[in-house]
Amino acid sequence: MLRNLLVTFGLVEIVKPEPVIGLCERIGLRNPERCQRRPVALAGARLEGLAFVWLLARNRKEPSLVGGILGVAGLILVLIPRSVIALCQNVGYTNGDDLEFQPWAVPAVRLLGVLYLTVTLLSWSPRRDAESNEGDEGGDDESGPPTNRRLRLRSR
């Protein structure tokens, strides 16, 4: 369910990044009405959404370059949020020095890093619906008995 929620969020961010960025500005800034966004902010939000969708919609067990990059970005967000805020302030806005951040902006950036790490970890685990369709008959219910393959091995 978390995977589907994050894929939906990513799709929304690809199609309409303005409301997502606007919400983040209203949450994190004391003066969101003074924001003068650069086009790179929208491109960055779309890229983030694309990474979420691409990582979570595919069904691979091995890590990918995009997942590694998102994981490293998540670690950076968790470990040095103030530096990330300063960088985004100058890259994403023409008037970055005029923006006043709420006291909870740093914890919010750390939380975003945890979200990136969560997406990375989820991308490394296969989807449950795909697992159950790979040839295991009769073991679709997680609370039920083991799959037929395991039963056959034990009965021999």
C-alpha positions as CSV (number, residue, x, y, z in Angstrom):
1,M,0.0,0.0,0.0
2,L,2.8,2.4,0.8
3,R,4.4,1.7,-2.5
4,N,1.1,2.5,-4.4
5,L,0.7,5.7,-2.3
6,L,4.3,6.8,-3.2
7,V,3.8,6.0,-6.9
8,T,0.6,8.1,-6.9
9,F,2.5,10.9,-5.3
10,G,5.2,10.6,-7.9
11,L,2.7,10.7,-10.7
12,V,1.0,13.9,-9.3
13,E,4.5,15.5,-8.9
14,I,5.3,14.7,-12.6
15,V,2.0,16.1,-13.9
16,K,1.4,19.0,-11.6
17,P,4.5,19.9,-9.5
18,E,3.3,23.5,-8.7
19,P,0.8,22.5,-6.0
20,V,3.3,20.2,-4.4
21,I,6.0,22.9,-4.3
22,G,3.4,25.5,-3.2
23,L,2.4,23.3,-0.3
24,C,6.0,22.8,0.7
25,E,6.6,26.5,0.6
26,R,3.6,27.2,2.8
27,I,4.7,24.6,5.3
28,G,8.4,25.6,5.4
29,L,8.5,29.3,4.9
30,R,7.3,32.2,7.0
31,N,6.9,34.3,3.8
32,P,5.8,32.0,1.0
33,E,4.1,34.8,-0.9
34,R,7.6,36.3,-1.6
35,C,8.9,33.2,-3.4
36,Q,10.2,33.8,-6.9
37,R,10.7,30.3,-8.2
38,R,13.1,29.5,-11.0
39,P,12.1,27.0,-13.7
40,V,14.7,24.5,-12.3
41,A,12.5,24.1,-9.2
42,L,9.6,22.6,-11.3
43,A,12.1,20.4,-13.3
44,G,13.6,19.2,-10.0
45,A,10.1,18.3,-8.6
46,R,9.2,16.4,-11.8
47,L,12.6,14.6,-11.7
48,E,11.9,13.5,-8.1
49,G,8.4,12.2,-9.1
50,L,9.9,10.4,-12.1
51,A,12.5,8.7,-9.8
52,F,9.8,7.6,-7.4
53,V,7.6,6.2,-10.1
54,W,10.4,4.5,-12.0
55,L,11.9,2.9,-8.9
56,L,8.7,1.7,-7.4
57,A,6.7,0.7,-10.4
58,R,9.3,-1.7,-11.8
59,N,9.9,-5.1,-10.3
60,R,13.6,-5.7,-9.8
61,K,15.4,-7.1,-6.8
62,E,18.8,-5.6,-7.6
63,P,19.7,-2.0,-6.9
64,S,19.9,0.5,-9.7
65,L,21.8,3.7,-10.4
66,V,18.8,5.9,-9.8
67,G,18.1,4.1,-6.5
68,G,21.6,4.6,-5.4
69,I,21.5,8.3,-6.3
70,L,18.2,8.7,-4.4
71,G,19.6,6.8,-1.5
72,V,22.7,9.0,-1.3
73,A,20.5,12.1,-1.7
74,G,18.4,10.8,1.2
75,L,21.5,10.4,3.4
76,I,22.7,13.9,2.6
77,L,19.3,15.3,3.4
78,V,19.3,13.5,6.8
79,L,22.9,14.3,7.7
80,I,23.3,17.9,6.5
81,P,19.9,19.5,6.0
82,R,21.0,23.1,6.6
83,S,23.5,22.9,3.7
84,V,20.8,21.4,1.5
85,I,18.4,24.2,2.4
86,A,21.0,26.8,1.5
87,L,21.7,25.1,-1.8
88,C,18.1,24.8,-2.8
89,Q,17.4,28.3,-1.6
90,N,20.0,29.7,-4.1
91,V,19.4,27.2,-7.0
92,G,15.5,27.1,-6.8
93,Y,14.7,30.8,-6.2
94,T,15.9,34.1,-7.6
95,N,15.4,35.7,-4.2
96,G,16.6,33.0,-2.0
97,D,18.2,35.3,0.6
98,D,14.8,37.0,1.2
99,L,13.1,33.7,2.2
100,E,12.5,33.1,5.9
101,F,12.3,29.5,7.0
102,Q,10.1,28.1,9.8
103,P,11.9,26.5,12.7
104,W,10.7,23.1,11.6
105,A,12.3,23.3,8.1
106,V,15.4,21.4,9.2
107,P,13.4,18.5,10.6
108,A,11.2,18.5,7.5
109,V,14.2,18.2,5.3
110,R,15.5,15.3,7.4
111,L,12.0,13.7,7.0
112,L,12.3,14.1,3.2
113,G,15.6,12.3,3.4
114,V,13.9,9.4,5.3
115,L,11.3,9.4,2.5
116,Y,14.0,9.1,-0.1
117,L,15.6,6.2,1.8
118,T,12.3,4.5,2.2
119,V,11.7,4.7,-1.6
120,T,15.1,3.3,-2.2
121,L,14.6,0.4,0.2
122,L,11.1,-0.3,-1.2
123,S,12.6,-0.4,-4.8
124,W,15.0,-3.1,-3.7
125,S,12.2,-5.4,-2.5
126,P,9.9,-7.0,-5.1
127,R,6.2,-6.1,-5.2
128,R,4.1,-8.7,-3.4
129,D,1.6,-8.9,-6.2
130,A,4.4,-9.7,-8.7
131,E,5.9,-12.3,-6.3
132,S,2.6,-14.1,-6.1
133,N,2.2,-14.3,-9.9
134,E,5.7,-15.8,-10.5
135,G,4.4,-19.4,-10.4
136,D,3.4,-20.1,-6.9
137,E,0.0,-21.5,-7.0
138,G,-2.1,-21.3,-3.9
139,G,0.1,-19.3,-1.6
140,D,-1.3,-15.9,-2.3
141,D,-2.8,-15.4,1.1
142,E,0.1,-14.3,3.4
143,S,-1.5,-15.7,6.5
144,G,-2.3,-19.0,4.9
145,P,-0.2,-22.1,4.5
146,P,3.1,-22.1,2.6
147,T,3.1,-22.4,-1.1
148,N,2.5,-25.7,-2.9
149,R,6.2,-25.8,-3.9
150,R,7.2,-26.0,-0.2
151,L,4.5,-28.6,0.5
152,R,5.7,-30.7,-2.4
153,L,9.3,-30.6,-1.1
154,R,8.3,-31.6,2.4
155,S,6.0,-34.5,1.1
156,R,8.7,-36.2,-0.9
